[in-house]
Amino acid sequence: MAADITKHLYVYCWVSFCVLFMFIKLAKSDNYIVHMDISAMPKAFSNQHTWYLATLSSVSAKSKAETNPTTPFSKLIYTYNHVIQGFSASLTPAELESLKNSPGYVSSVKDRVVKVDTTHSFEFLDLNSGTGAWPVSSFGKDVIVGVIDTGVWPESESFNDDGMSDVPSRWKGECESGTQFNSSLCNKKLIGARFFNKGLIAHNSNITISMNSTRDTEGHGTHTSTTVAGTYVKDASYFGYAPGTARGMAPMARVAMYKALWEEGAYTTDIIAAIDQAITDGVDVLSMSLGLDGVDLYEDPIAIATFAAIEKNIFVSTSAGNEGPDVETLHNGTPWVITVAAGTMDRDFGATLILSNKVSINGLAQYPGNFTSTEFPIVFMDTCSNKTELSKIKQKIIVCQDPGKEDSLDDQFNNILAAGNIAAVFITNSSSVDVFVQSPFPAIFLVQKDGDTVVDFIKSNTDPKASIVFKKTILGIKPSPRVTSYTSRGPSYSCPLVLKPDIMAPGDSVLAAWPPNIAAARVNQDLVFTNFNLLSGTSMACPHVSGIAALLKAVYPNWSPAAIRSALMTTSDQIDNTGSPIKDIGGNLRPADPLAMGAGHVNPNKALNPGLIYDATVQDYVDLLCGLNFTQQQIKTITKTSSNNCSNPSLDLNYPSFIAFFNDRGAKPNSTTVVEFGRTVTNVGDGSFTYKANVTPINGLKVTVEPDTLVFKTKYEKKSYKLSIEGPKQLHNAVLFGYLTWEDSGKEHVVTSPIVATSYKIEK
């Protein structure tokens, strides 16, 4: 009997515990971005903020899961003014369900973690003081670029305001004080500094923010913002690599930093609050090296927020992501922003291995420390897999042959690092060698051909020796640019019918300012510091385009974001510095397709005079949303209005590129189909022009353009044409591509658009 009572008591307690656990779990709050219909706001409320507070108070009172009633003030995170009609709040599941029945509720999405995409580049882009985009735009004078990032190091020389005029009177922003950041640190270059972390704190009320201000504790924001618009700094380098005068793409533009990315985390609630404030402050360009993966447009807070920005004629530049070389990895596939891929420059950093027979061999290296030029014995250790033998070797240069297997170079690198050898030579053809060149120990990376020379020298000499000289900067590397292996590829998940990425810009080993108290590298076990750092990623490519867009904005202040994007895309380069098609490192050095590099590599000087532009209005984007069969509620979430005109739904946005899907897996053999596109171009050249169309042949496809001649008599005149692609319903190739060019009779303008046919099928 006693045993039965004990058994039943145990079961009762276990069930009670489970119920309590589930209750606590159900009652746990999470952050949500809530879209509201402002037209439903009762007249008794003077503004949206008070209405939202009253709504939260009501749902909190109704919620039966609320064990500890809280005030609506503690629930509300942000009230948004531009990016959405609505707010963000910390809600339990019961409160969220109650909110869905409140007057004016449209939709909600859970707050999400955001992914950050992490001197010579201006010369590589042919920017110079004498001619072209710099002097014509007055170096981007008075254009205001807002950067959403990790903050800024205001004392950096790249933010000095020597020679800059007063801050434009239209600027409404502020320089907020905070931890180790005084408002006086802003100047005529860095004109705004704000920070946003309410969403981050709401996720974890016990969190300690290490630097509660706009001051940068990670370096990413300092690097990207000075890439956009850093001023001139002489004698800049990364420990002797890339020496020279550093400067951003638009040296006379203004910078406003909106810190929404934190060491402790980054959430959409904070990021869209930053965008909201940037719109209020009056930025001209927004630069965001971050994004969300695998999200539909109507559920992507960043896509929704940037729609509000383009409504205010703000150009938005975003990064494609660093998940390449796989396809369908791209984020920021939003049709109204520009999406930037990363390419290499014609510059390498390296070292010279000098054999004792006086033969010199150059290789890649970015070892930041000092290394003696003394000769050391050099020994070949094959694949360097024997850790015990490696640890026995002292005062010798170790040579390792990469067998080319997955992670084999990584294993070799770590084995040498653990063994503590004096220096290493890695022979490898790995495309991921860039990951290892900033090594904490002296290391040089050789291609196989040069490695064979070293191995032959070692095997044919009884006492082989060598020395290594580091901190070499080699310019004029050919071929370049090339598409990096890590840059994310299209098609876009969120809107596959618009070809993404849009364009490629320098993203590999970009030199820009860096906080001097954040370690930039390691030498053995010691951290080392510098005022400038070399970083790689689409995070670095994005601010290049942001800065170049600022140059165009200075010349054409009334152009729409779509017009500027068009000018950048249609004047980009598809040919490298050897006169051959740009190659893709992630595609075994085959010619790069537009799913990797977009329209091509950005060319700022050519973008000044595009000849024709493909413009797009807000209504054009609404037509696209209607064509995508979004519900009225989903469209309203993006546009913030219920009066959306869907009388002309269209999947064919007036975009400077074309992508067609031939992926009917149930199609009969040899059956064909035709995909048609309509486009309208505007003549922005001075005077009358006659343009002739030309399409590069694409094997297996028939591409036609009607009409193939466009005659413009006046500036701003518009003409339309139709492009048709005939091909098999099920394409055998993954990707086929070519280009449409419109060239005027005087050969002053060549307007180029990529054409992609693909069998990829976006699964949602």
Secondary structure, 3 states (H helix, E strand, C coil): CHHHHHHHHHHHHHHHHHHHHHHHHHHCCEEEEEEECHHHCCCCCCCHHHHHHHHHHHHHHHCCCCCCCCCHHHHEEEEECCCCCEEEEEECHHHHHHHCCCCCEEEEEECCECEECCCCHHHHCCCCCCCCHHHHCHHHCCCEEEEEECCECCCCHHHCCCCCCCCCCCCCCCECCECCECHHHCCCCEEEEEECCHHHHHHCCCCCCCCCCCECCCCHHHHHHHHHHCCCEEEEEECCEEEEEECCCCCCCEEEEEECCECCECEHHHHHHHHHHHHHHCCCEEEECEECCCCCHHHCHHHHHHHHHHHCCCEEEEECCCCCCCCCCCCCCCCCCEEEEEECCCEEEEEEEEECCCCEEEEECCCCCCCCCCCEEEEECCCCCCHHHHHHCCCCEEEEECCCCCCHHHHHHHHHHHHCCCEEEEECCCCCHHHCCCCCCCEEEECHHHHHHHHHHHHCCCCCEEEEEEEEEEECCCCCCEECCCCCCCCCCCCCCCCCCCEEEECCCEEEECCCCCCCEEECCEEECCCEEEECCHHHHHHHHHHHHHHHHHHCCCCCHHHHHHHHHHCCECECCCCCECEEHHHCCEECCHHHHCCCECCHHHHCCCCEECCCCHHHHHHHHHHCCCCHHHHHHHHCCCCCCCCCCCCCCCCCCEEEECECCCCCCCCEEEEEEEEEEEECCCCCEEEEEEECCCCCCEEEEECCEEEECCCCCEEEEEEEEEEECECCCCEEEEEEEEEECCCCCEEEEEEEEECCCCCC
